[in-house]
Amino acid sequence: MPELSETVSTGFANYYEQLRVNLHTWVASLTEEQFWKNPFPYGNSVGHLVLHLTGNLNYYIGAQIAQTGYERDRPREFAETKPPTKLEALADFDKAIEMVKATIRSQSSEDWSGAYSGSGVTCENRFAIVLDCAAHADHHIGQILNLARELVR
């Protein structure tokens, strides 16, 4: 029978991979222009949400747990005036997901309950921030699904 930390790591890694697949599924039919266009007078474009998710994962899991040295510029995630291409943004998101999965797989039982701190969150341990980031990504990927449906109508 696997240890609890192995079960947690496998479950989280699989979930993050499914988030990656879902995101790619929803944006596959979008053109470059649609990817960066917001069809509503409020909110964000799909592209800016992808930049935001990438920054979120690179900061909360990458910089704070994996010690990658990533420095976040959160306002720029929503206001980037010279964005990367759709392909580049998705590749950066994929790299962030791979880093998250590797970091998750490297956690021991003690690591999961280890103290955590990061700007803007109240998560007290690594388990809580990995769960919080998964919920955050799922929320925004749901928004991306709705934006993509509206854009291709």
C-alpha positions as CSV (number, residue, x, y, z in Angstrom):
1,M,0.0,0.0,0.0
2,P,1.5,3.4,-1.0
3,E,2.3,5.9,1.7
4,L,0.0,8.9,2.0
5,S,2.7,11.3,0.7
6,E,3.0,9.2,-2.5
7,T,-0.8,9.1,-2.9
8,V,-0.9,12.9,-2.5
9,S,2.0,13.5,-4.9
10,T,0.5,11.3,-7.6
11,G,-2.9,12.7,-7.2
12,F,-1.7,16.3,-7.4
13,A,0.7,15.6,-10.3
14,N,-2.1,13.9,-12.3
15,Y,-4.5,16.8,-11.6
16,Y,-2.0,19.4,-12.7
17,E,-1.4,17.4,-15.9
18,Q,-5.2,17.3,-16.5
19,L,-5.4,21.1,-16.0
20,R,-2.7,21.5,-18.7
21,V,-4.5,19.2,-21.1
22,N,-7.8,21.0,-20.5
23,L,-6.3,24.4,-21.1
24,H,-4.8,23.2,-24.4
25,T,-8.1,21.7,-25.4
26,W,-10.0,24.9,-24.8
27,V,-7.5,27.2,-26.7
28,A,-6.7,24.9,-29.6
29,S,-9.2,26.5,-31.9
30,L,-8.4,30.1,-31.1
31,T,-6.4,32.1,-33.5
32,E,-3.5,34.3,-32.4
33,E,-5.8,37.3,-32.4
34,Q,-8.6,35.6,-30.5
35,F,-6.1,34.4,-27.9
36,W,-5.3,38.0,-27.0
37,K,-8.8,39.5,-27.5
38,N,-11.3,39.9,-24.7
39,P,-14.8,39.6,-26.1
40,F,-16.3,41.4,-23.0
41,P,-16.0,44.9,-21.7
42,Y,-14.7,43.4,-18.4
43,G,-12.2,40.8,-17.4
44,N,-9.2,39.5,-19.3
45,S,-8.2,37.8,-22.5
46,V,-7.4,34.1,-22.7
47,G,-3.8,35.0,-23.3
48,H,-3.5,37.3,-20.2
49,L,-5.1,34.6,-18.1
50,V,-2.5,32.1,-19.3
51,L,0.3,34.6,-18.4
52,H,-1.4,35.0,-15.0
53,L,-1.6,31.2,-14.4
54,T,2.0,30.8,-15.4
55,G,3.2,33.6,-13.1
56,N,1.1,32.2,-10.3
57,L,2.6,28.7,-10.5
58,N,6.1,30.0,-11.1
59,Y,5.9,32.2,-8.0
60,Y,3.9,30.2,-5.4
61,I,5.4,26.8,-6.2
62,G,8.5,27.6,-8.2
63,A,10.0,30.5,-6.2
64,Q,8.6,29.6,-2.8
65,I,9.0,25.8,-2.8
66,A,11.4,24.8,-5.6
67,Q,13.6,27.8,-5.0
68,T,13.8,28.6,-8.7
69,G,14.6,32.3,-8.2
70,Y,11.5,33.4,-10.2
71,E,10.5,37.0,-9.7
72,R,6.9,37.8,-10.3
73,D,5.5,40.9,-11.9
74,R,1.8,40.2,-11.3
75,P,0.4,43.5,-12.8
76,R,2.2,42.8,-16.0
77,E,0.5,39.4,-16.3
78,F,-2.8,41.3,-17.0
79,A,-1.4,44.3,-18.8
80,E,1.4,42.9,-21.0
81,T,1.5,45.2,-24.1
82,K,4.0,43.2,-26.0
83,P,2.8,39.6,-25.2
84,P,4.5,36.5,-26.5
85,T,2.9,34.5,-29.2
86,K,0.1,32.1,-28.3
87,L,2.6,29.2,-28.9
88,E,5.2,30.8,-26.6
89,A,2.6,31.5,-23.8
90,L,1.4,27.9,-23.9
91,A,5.0,26.6,-23.9
92,D,5.8,28.7,-20.8
93,F,2.6,27.4,-19.1
94,D,3.6,23.9,-20.0
95,K,7.1,24.5,-18.4
96,A,5.5,25.8,-15.3
97,I,3.2,22.7,-15.1
98,E,6.3,20.4,-15.5
99,M,8.1,22.3,-12.8
100,V,5.1,22.0,-10.5
101,K,4.8,18.2,-11.1
102,A,8.5,17.7,-10.5
103,T,8.3,19.8,-7.3
104,I,5.2,17.9,-6.1
105,R,6.9,14.5,-6.8
106,S,9.9,15.6,-4.7
107,Q,7.9,16.3,-1.5
108,S,8.4,13.9,1.4
109,S,5.8,13.4,4.1
110,E,7.5,16.0,6.2
111,D,7.7,18.5,3.3
112,W,4.0,18.5,2.8
113,S,3.4,19.8,6.3
114,G,6.4,22.1,6.1
115,A,5.8,25.8,6.8
116,Y,4.9,28.0,3.8
117,S,4.7,31.7,3.2
118,G,4.1,33.7,0.1
119,S,2.9,37.1,-0.8
120,G,-0.9,37.4,-0.9
121,V,-1.8,34.0,0.5
122,T,-2.6,32.6,3.9
123,C,-1.6,29.0,3.3
124,E,0.4,27.7,6.2
125,N,2.0,24.6,4.6
126,R,3.0,23.2,1.3
127,F,0.0,20.9,1.0
128,A,-2.3,23.9,1.3
129,I,-0.5,26.1,-1.3
130,V,-0.4,23.2,-3.9
131,L,-4.1,22.7,-3.3
132,D,-4.8,26.4,-3.5
133,C,-2.9,26.8,-6.8
134,A,-4.8,23.9,-8.3
135,A,-8.1,25.4,-7.4
136,H,-6.9,28.8,-8.7
137,A,-5.9,27.3,-12.0
138,D,-9.1,25.3,-12.3
139,H,-11.1,28.5,-11.7
140,H,-9.3,30.4,-14.4
141,I,-9.3,27.5,-16.9
142,G,-13.1,27.5,-16.5
143,Q,-13.1,31.2,-17.4
144,I,-10.9,30.4,-20.4
145,L,-13.4,27.8,-21.5
146,N,-16.2,30.4,-21.4
147,L,-14.0,33.0,-23.2
148,A,-13.0,30.5,-25.9
149,R,-16.7,29.5,-26.5
150,E,-17.6,33.2,-26.9
151,L,-14.7,34.0,-29.2
152,V,-15.5,31.1,-31.7
153,R,-19.2,31.9,-31.9
